[in-house]
Amino acid sequence: MTSTIRATNTNEMKSMTNNQDDEIQRTANHGTFGPNEKEKDLSVQAGELTFEEDTSGGLGRHLGVFSTTFLIIGRIIGSGIFSTPSSITTSTGSVGAAMFMWVLGFAISMAGLFVWLEFGCMIPRSGGEKVYLEASYRQPRHMTSILFAIQSVLLGFSATGCITFASNMVLAADTTVSESASRGIAGSAMIFVALMHGLTPKFGVKVMNVVGVLKVGIVIFIVVTGWVVLGGGTRVKDPHASFRNAFEGSTKTGNPYATALFKVLSSFAGWSNAAYILNDVKNPVRTLKIAGPLAVTTCGMLYIFANISYYAAATPAEVSASGVTVASLFMKKVFGKTASRGLSVFVGLSALGNVMTVTYAHARVNQEIAKEGILPFSSFWATTYPTGAPTGGLFLHFIPSIIMITAIPFGDAYNFIVDVEGYPRAIVFATVVIGLFFLRWKKPFAERPFKVFLPIAGFFLVGQLFVLVAPFLRPPGGKGDTSQPYWAYPLVGLGVMFAGLVYYAVLMHILPRLGNYSLKHEKVVLADGTFVMKFARSKDE
């Protein structure tokens, strides 16, 4: 299969003229094959586009350390810390086991961040796992790109954040509405976010920063209030009750712990967020090294202390029964019903902020996928017309989000969606860290501005393997944390990955053989300066 360039308009490419981009360019030189064997041995190729081609078009590098840090914080602190402690407590059976899950999830997330730092500093371009898989697994050609694309497009939605936003707005209004009305609120939130990022992208970044600061303030308030509760300064009668015999009643089988760990890791999911948008980041190597550890450490410490606050104000049984409104239960126990309703507004806004950061990052991942030409109508999904934002990628994120909001029943839909999202993500993460080991062996002299300590990468891999195996272990009573069979969500996740294999086989092998043609990969330049690969058919003789 050959690759040709059908259009080259270098005047539309954005060259790197700032001195701070010297390190980027030096690293990028190892992302394309050089003219001699020595340079070829050092190269790490990702995808079909060169570094310069991939970073052309769009808004350019406009995110600094502050915005990048809060892009990560804004993604991590969303609905998780305010919603999932109840289901985690239910799964683990005790306060001690639940707290251990949060500490373990924090440690796994930090380990994963260090793996992504090595990849991100070595290949400082947008796309995250897509780029790292392409760099690690060059053969069969296009297979990893397609597998990641199907998983990312089908499961890359913001439904959970929109649902949590709607639930908290209804709770704050102290009213009852129909499910269709709740769907309308959730859908309206998704529409607002998509329009904001599509029409006013730089203003959207400012809004995300403000909401990110607000989120940190909310969690700090819960933490400090928890300290006051533990000191006996509130109306909570026995704030230490939950911590006596903390491990009493702990679950003794693996499945519930895997489900709980999924929830915790989902609450930390944003640790990789900066890797998806590196084409937008100023001096990405330096910024990534600062923003990643700062953001994840901040969120991890706040999460642990916030959970302590919840258990100080309420019993494990009360936390378990609170559903997705555990933070509101906390405020009600400490300050009364009015304060609970007030916090619901802030939790709803936090969930909306999470939708903003997910949408911002995922739209850019979708654009990177589209640039490879592996989706139908790739040029449309890759476009940045008319504002420089990845409007096609935004629309591709918007479609499954709206479908999930309108088609999936509320209630335990939230937990099931989180589980289904998490399983394929764990497959991708495990494959990425295996790819890191492979590249360390295959390309030992490639330039790596950051190198993770390999035992840390191994710890991250073990964590991913645990959450891949344990969901198939029968839980007590044979029932998981939703009304669906406990084995349903891993099977659905595996089904999504299998769909990617089918798509790859049909696109790259079955259809060409049936149609008696071969595929050529061609580069084209869109009117906005974005480089895109396209598959062209060549009739076989």
C-alpha positions in Angstrom: 0.0 0.0 0.0 1.5 3.3 -1.1 1.1 6.8 0.1 1.0 9.8 -2.2 0.5 13.5 -1.6 -2.4 14.9 -3.7 -2.2 18.5 -2.4 0.6 20.4 -0.7 0.1 24.0 0.3 2.9 24.7 2.6 1.9 28.3 3.0 -1.1 27.1 4.9 1.1 25.2 7.4 1.9 27.0 10.7 5.6 27.0 11.3 7.2 27.0 14.7 8.7 30.4 15.2 8.8 30.8 18.9 12.0 29.9 20.8 10.1 27.9 23.4 9.1 25.4 20.6 12.7 24.4 20.0 12.3 21.4 22.3 9.1 20.4 20.6 10.8 20.5 17.2 13.8 18.5 18.5 11.4 15.8 19.9 9.2 15.9 16.8 12.2 15.1 14.6 12.0 11.6 16.1 8.4 11.3 15.0 9.4 11.0 11.3 11.8 8.8 9.5 15.1 10.4 8.8 17.3 10.1 5.7 19.8 7.7 7.2 19.7 4.4 9.1 20.9 5.9 12.4 18.2 8.4 12.5 15.7 5.8 11.4 16.7 3.6 14.3 15.9 6.5 16.7 12.6 7.5 15.1 9.2 6.9 16.7 6.5 7.2 14.0 2.9 7.8 15.0 0.2 7.7 12.3 0.6 8.7 8.7 1.1 12.5 9.1 4.3 14.1 10.0 4.5 16.3 13.2 4.3 19.5 11.1 1.4 18.3 9.1 -0.5 17.1 12.2 -0.1 20.4 14.1 -1.1 22.6 11.1 -4.5 24.4 11.1 -6.7 24.9 14.1 -6.3 27.5 16.9 -2.5 27.1 17.4 -0.8 26.9 20.7 -2.8 29.0 23.2 -3.0 27.0 26.4 -0.5 27.8 29.2 0.3 25.9 32.4 -2.7 27.4 34.3 -5.2 26.5 31.6 -3.7 23.0 31.1 -3.7 22.3 34.8 -7.3 23.2 35.1 -8.2 21.3 32.0 -7.1 18.2 33.9 -8.6 19.3 37.2 -11.9 20.2 35.5 -12.0 16.8 33.9 -11.2 14.9 37.1 -13.5 16.8 39.4 -16.9 16.3 37.8 -19.7 14.2 39.0 -17.6 11.4 40.4 -16.6 12.7 43.8 -20.1 14.0 44.4 -21.9 10.9 43.1 -20.0 7.6 43.1 -19.0 7.2 46.8 -22.4 5.7 47.4 -22.0 2.9 44.9 -18.4 2.3 46.0 -19.5 1.9 49.6 -22.2 -0.5 48.5 -19.8 -2.6 46.4 -17.0 -2.8 49.1 -19.3 -3.2 52.1 -17.3 -1.0 54.5 -15.7 2.4 55.1 -12.2 1.0 55.3 -12.5 -1.0 52.1 -14.0 2.0 50.3 -11.2 4.3 51.4 -8.6 1.8 50.3 -10.2 1.8 46.8 -9.9 5.6 46.7 -6.2 5.4 47.7 -5.5 2.6 45.3 -7.3 4.5 42.5 -5.2 7.6 43.2 -2.0 5.5 43.1 -2.9 3.8 39.8 -3.9 7.1 38.3 -0.5 8.7 39.2 1.3 5.7 37.8 -0.7 6.0 34.6 0.0 9.7 34.4 3.8 8.9 34.5 3.4 6.5 31.6 1.5 9.1 29.6 4.1 11.7 30.4 6.8 9.6 28.8 4.7 9.2 25.7 3.4 12.8 25.6 6.9 14.3 26.0 8.3 11.9 23.4 5.5 12.6 20.9 4.0 16.0 21.8 0.9 16.0 19.6 -2.8 15.7 20.2 -4.6 12.4 20.3 -3.4 10.6 23.5 -3.8 6.9 23.3 -4.4 7.0 19.6 -0.9 8.3 19.0 0.7 6.1 21.5 -0.9 2.9 20.1 0.1 3.9 16.6 3.7 4.5 17.7 3.9 1.2 19.6 2.1 -1.2 17.1 3.0 -0.4 13.5 1.6 -3.6 12.1 -0.9 -4.6 11.0 -1.1 -1.2 9.5 -4.1 0.9 10.6 -5.5 -1.7 13.0 -4.7 0.0 16.3 -6.0 3.3 14.9 -9.3 1.7 13.9 -9.7 -0.2 17.1 -9.2 2.9 19.1 -11.4 4.9 16.8 -14.5 2.6 17.2 -14.1 2.5 21.0 -13.6 6.2 21.3 -16.4 7.3 19.0 -19.0 4.8 20.3 -18.2 5.3 24.0 -16.8 8.9 24.0 -19.9 10.6 25.3 -20.7 13.1 28.0 -24.0 11.6 29.0 -23.1 10.9 32.6 -22.1 14.5 33.3 -25.2 15.8 31.7 -27.4 13.4 33.7 -25.8 14.4 37.0 -26.2 18.1 36.1 -29.9 17.5 35.4 -30.4 15.5 38.6 -28.8 18.2 40.8 -30.7 21.0 39.2 -34.0 19.2 39.9 -32.8 18.5 43.5 -31.9 22.2 44.0 -35.3 23.3 42.8 -36.9 20.9 45.4 -39.4 19.7 42.9 -40.2 16.5 41.0 -40.2 16.4 37.2 -40.9 13.8 34.6 -38.0 11.7 33.2 -38.6 13.4 29.8 -38.1 16.8 31.5 -34.8 15.6 33.1 -33.7 14.4 29.6 -34.5 17.8 28.3 -32.3 19.5 30.9 -29.5 17.1 30.2 -29.8 17.5 26.5 -29.9 21.3 26.7 -26.6 21.2 28.7 -25.0 19.1 26.0 -26.2 21.5 23.3 -24.9 24.6 25.2 -21.5 23.1 25.7 -21.1 22.0 22.0 -22.2 25.5 20.8 -19.8 27.3 23.2 -16.8 25.2 22.1 -17.7 25.4 18.5 -18.5 29.1 18.1 -16.4 30.7 20.9 -13.6 28.3 21.6 -11.2 30.6 23.4 -14.0 32.0 25.5 -14.9 28.4 26.3 -11.4 27.9 27.8 -11.9 30.9 30.1 -15.2 29.5 31.2 -13.6 26.2 31.9 -10.9 27.9 34.0 -13.5 29.7 36.1 -15.6 26.6 36.7 -12.4 24.7 37.5 -11.5 27.1 40.3 -15.1 26.9 41.5 -14.9 23.1 41.6 -11.7 23.1 43.7 -13.4 25.6 46.0 -16.4 23.4 46.5 -14.3 20.3 47.4 -12.1 22.3 49.7 -15.3 23.6 51.4 -16.5 20.0 51.9 -13.1 18.9 53.2 -12.8 21.8 55.7 -16.4 21.3 56.8 -15.6 17.6 57.4 -12.7 18.6 59.7 -15.1 20.8 61.7 -17.6 17.8 61.9 -14.8 15.5 63.2 -13.9 18.2 65.8 -17.5 18.1 67.1 -18.4 21.6 66.0 -21.6 20.7 64.2 -25.0 19.1 64.9 -23.7 15.6 63.9 -23.9 13.6 67.1 -21.2 11.0 66.6 -18.9 12.0 63.8 -16.5 9.1 64.5 -19.1 6.3 64.3 -18.2 5.3 60.7 -14.5 4.9 61.5 -15.0 2.4 64.4 -14.4 -1.1 63.1 -13.9 0.5 59.7 -13.4 -2.8 57.8 -16.4 -4.6 59.3 -18.7 -6.0 56.7 -16.1 -5.8 53.9 -17.0 -7.7 50.7 -15.0 -10.9 50.3 -15.1 -11.5 46.5 -13.3 -9.8 43.7 -16.1 -8.6 41.4 -17.5 -5.9 43.7 -14.0 -4.5 44.2 -13.4 -4.4 40.4 -16.7 -2.5 40.0 -15.7 -0.1 42.8 -12.3 0.4 41.3 -13.9 1.2 38.0 -15.9 3.9 39.7 -12.9 5.3 41.4 -10.8 5.3 38.2 -13.6 6.9 36.3 -13.6 9.6 39.0 -9.9 10.1 38.2 -10.3 9.7 34.5 -9.1 13.1 33.6 -5.5 12.5 34.5 -4.8 11.8 30.8 -6.8 14.9 29.5 -3.8 17.1 28.6 -2.4 14.3 26.3 -5.4 14.7 24.0 -5.0 18.4 23.3 -1.2 18.9 23.1 -1.5 20.7 19.7 -3.2 23.5 21.7 -0.5 23.7 24.4 2.4 26.2 24.6 5.7 24.5 25.1 3.9 21.2 25.6 6.8 19.1 27.0 7.5 21.6 29.9 3.8 22.3 30.5 2.9 18.6 30.6 5.6 17.9 33.2 4.2 20.6 35.5 0.4 20.5 34.9 0.0 16.7 35.1 1.5 15.9 38.5 0.2 19.2 40.0 -3.4 18.5 38.9 -3.6 14.8 39.8 -2.0 15.3 43.2 -4.3 18.1 44.0 -7.4 16.1 43.1 -6.2 12.9 44.8 -5.7 14.6 48.1 -9.0 16.4 47.9 -10.8 13.2 47.0 -9.5 11.3 50.0 -10.3 14.0 52.5 -13.8 14.6 50.9 -14.6 10.9 51.5 -13.6 11.2 55.1 -15.9 14.2 55.4 -18.8 12.2 54.0 -18.3 9.3 56.4 -17.9 11.8 59.3 -21.4 13.2 58.6 -23.3 10.0 57.6 -23.2 6.3 58.3 -22.1 3.9 55.6 -25.7 2.8 55.2 -26.8 6.4 54.6 -24.0 7.0 52.1 -24.9 3.8 50.2 -28.6 4.9 50.0 -27.9 8.4 48.8 -27.5 7.4 45.1 -25.9 10.0 43.0 -26.5 12.9 45.5 -24.1 11.9 48.3 -22.7 15.5 48.5 -26.2 16.9 49.1 -26.7 14.3 51.8 -23.5 15.6 53.5 -24.8 19.2 53.5 -28.2 18.2 54.7 -26.7 16.2 57.6 -24.4 19.1 58.6 -26.4 22.3 57.7 -30.0 21.3 56.9 -32.1 21.0 53.8 -31.7 24.5 52.5 -27.9 24.1 52.4 -28.3 20.7 50.7 -30.3 22.4 47.9 -27.7 25.1 47.6 -24.9 22.6 47.2 -26.8 20.8 44.5 -26.5 23.9 42.4 -22.7 23.9 42.7 -22.5 20.1 42.1 -24.6 20.6 39.0 -22.3 23.3 37.8 -19.3 21.1 38.5 -20.8 18.3 36.4 -21.5 20.8 33.7 -17.8 21.9 33.9 -16.8 18.3 33.5 -18.9 18.1 30.4 -17.1 21.1 29.1 -13.6 19.7 29.6 -14.5 16.2 28.2 -16.1 17.8 25.2 -13.2 20.1 24.6 -10.6 17.2 24.7 -12.6 14.5 23.0 -13.5 16.7 20.0 -9.7 17.0 19.4 -9.3 13.2 19.7 -12.1 12.7 17.2 -10.3 15.2 14.9 -7.1 13.2 15.2 -8.9 10.0 14.4 -10.5 11.6 11.4 -7.2 12.9 10.1 -6.2 9.2 9.5 -9.0 8.8 7.0 -10.4 5.7 8.7 -13.9 7.0 9.3 -16.6 7.7 6.7 -16.6 11.4 5.8 -13.3 12.0 7.5 -12.8 15.4 5.9 -16.0 16.7 7.6 -15.1 15.3 11.0 -11.6 16.8 10.7 -12.6 20.3 9.8 -12.0 23.3 11.9 -14.4 25.6 10.0 -15.4 28.3 10.7 -13.7 29.3 14.1 -10.6 27.2 14.2 -12.2 24.8 16.7 -12.6 21.1 15.7 -16.2 21.6 14.8 -16.5 18.2 13.0 -15.0 16.4 16.1 -17.4 18.3 18.3 -20.3 17.1 16.3 -19.0 13.5 16.4 -18.9 13.8 20.2 -22.3 15.4 20.3 -24.1 12.6 18.5 -23.5 9.6 20.9 -23.9 11.9 23.9 -27.4 13.0 22.8 -28.3 9.4 21.9 -27.3 8.2 25.4 -29.2 11.0 27.1 -32.4 10.3 25.2 -32.3 6.6 24.8 -31.0 5.2 28.1 -33.4 5.2 31.2 -32.3 7.2 34.1 -31.7 5.5 37.5 -29.1 2.8 37.3 -28.3 3.9 33.8 -25.6 6.1 35.4 -23.8 3.2 37.0 -24.1 0.9 34.0 -22.8 3.7 31.6 -19.8 4.3 33.8 -19.0 0.5 33.9 -19.4 0.1 30.1 -17.1 3.1 29.5 -14.5 1.9 31.9 -14.0 -1.6 30.6 -12.7 -0.8 27.0 -10.7 2.1 28.5 -8.9 -0.4 30.7 -8.1 -2.6 27.6 -6.7 0.4 25.8 -4.7 1.6 28.8 -3.2 -1.9 29.3 -2.3 -2.1 25.7 -0.6 1.4 25.8 1.6 0.4 28.8 2.6 -2.8 27.1 3.5 -0.7 24.1 5.8 1.4 26.3 7.7 -1.7 27.4 7.9 -2.7 23.7 9.3 0.7 22.6 11.8 0.7 25.5 13.1 -2.5 24.0 12.7 -1.7 20.3 13.8 2.0 20.4 16.1 2.3 23.5 17.8 5.4 22.2 14.8 7.4 21.1 14.7 10.8 22.7 12.6 10.7 25.9 12.4 14.1 27.8 10.7 12.1 30.6 11.2 8.5 31.5 8.9 6.6 33.9 10.4 4.2 36.4 9.4 0.8 34.8 8.1 -0.8 38.1 5.6 2.1 38.2 4.5 1.3 34.7 4.2 -2.3 35.8 2.0 -1.4 38.7 -0.3 0.5 36.4 -0.5 -2.5 34.1 -1.4 -4.8 37.0 -4.2 -2.4 38.1 -5.6 -2.5 34.6 -5.4 -6.3 34.4 -7.2 -6.6 37.7 -10.2 -4.6 36.5 -10.3 -6.6 33.3 -10.4 -10.0 35.0 -12.3 -9.4 38.3 -15.7 -8.3 36.7 -16.2 -11.9 35.6 -15.9 -13.2 39.1 -19.3 -13.9 40.6 -20.3 -11.3 43.3 -22.3 -12.2 46.5 -25.8 -13.2 45.5 -24.8 -13.1 41.8 -25.9 -9.5 41.5 -23.8 -6.5 40.6 -24.5 -2.8 41.3 -27.1 -2.4 38.6 -30.2 -4.3 37.5 -28.2 -5.8 34.6 -26.3 -9.1 35.1 -22.9 -8.5 36.7 -21.1 -9.8 33.6 -23.1 -7.6 31.2 -20.9 -4.5 31.2 -17.6 -6.3 30.5 -19.2 -8.2 27.7 -20.7 -5.0 26.2 -17.2 -3.5 26.4 -15.6 -6.5 24.7 -18.3 -6.3 22.1 -17.3 -2.7 21.3 -13.7 -3.8 20.8 -14.8 -6.7 18.7 -16.8 -4.3 16.5 -13.6 -2.5 15.9 -11.9 -5.7 14.7 -14.9 -6.3 12.3 -14.7 -2.8 11.0 -11.0 -3.2 10.3 -11.4 -6.5 8.6 -14.3 -5.2 6.4 -12.6 -1.9 5.4 -9.1 -3.1 4.9 -9.5 -6.6 3.6 -13.0 -8.0 2.8 -14.3 -5.1 0.7 -11.1 -4.7 -1.3 -11.0 -8.4 -2.0 -14.7 -8.5 -3.0 -14.4 -5.4 -5.1 -11.1 -6.4 -6.7 -9.3 -3.2 -5.7 -6.5 -2.1 -3.5 -6.3 1.0 -1.2 -3.9 3.9 -1.5 -3.5 6.3 1.4 -3.3 9.9 0.1 -2.7 13.2 1.9 -5.0 16.1 1.2 -5.1 19.6 2.6 -8.5 21.1 3.6 -9.4 24.7 3.0 -8.6 25.5 6.7 -5.1 24.1 6.4 -5.8 20.8 8.1 -3.9 17.8 6.7 -6.1 14.7 6.3 -5.3 11.2 5.0 -7.8 9.6 2.6 -8.2 6.1 1.2 -8.4 6.0 -2.6 -9.4 2.9 -4.5 -7.0 1.5 -7.2 -8.6 -1.1 -9.5 -6.5 -4.3 -9.6 -5.8 -5.7 -13.1 
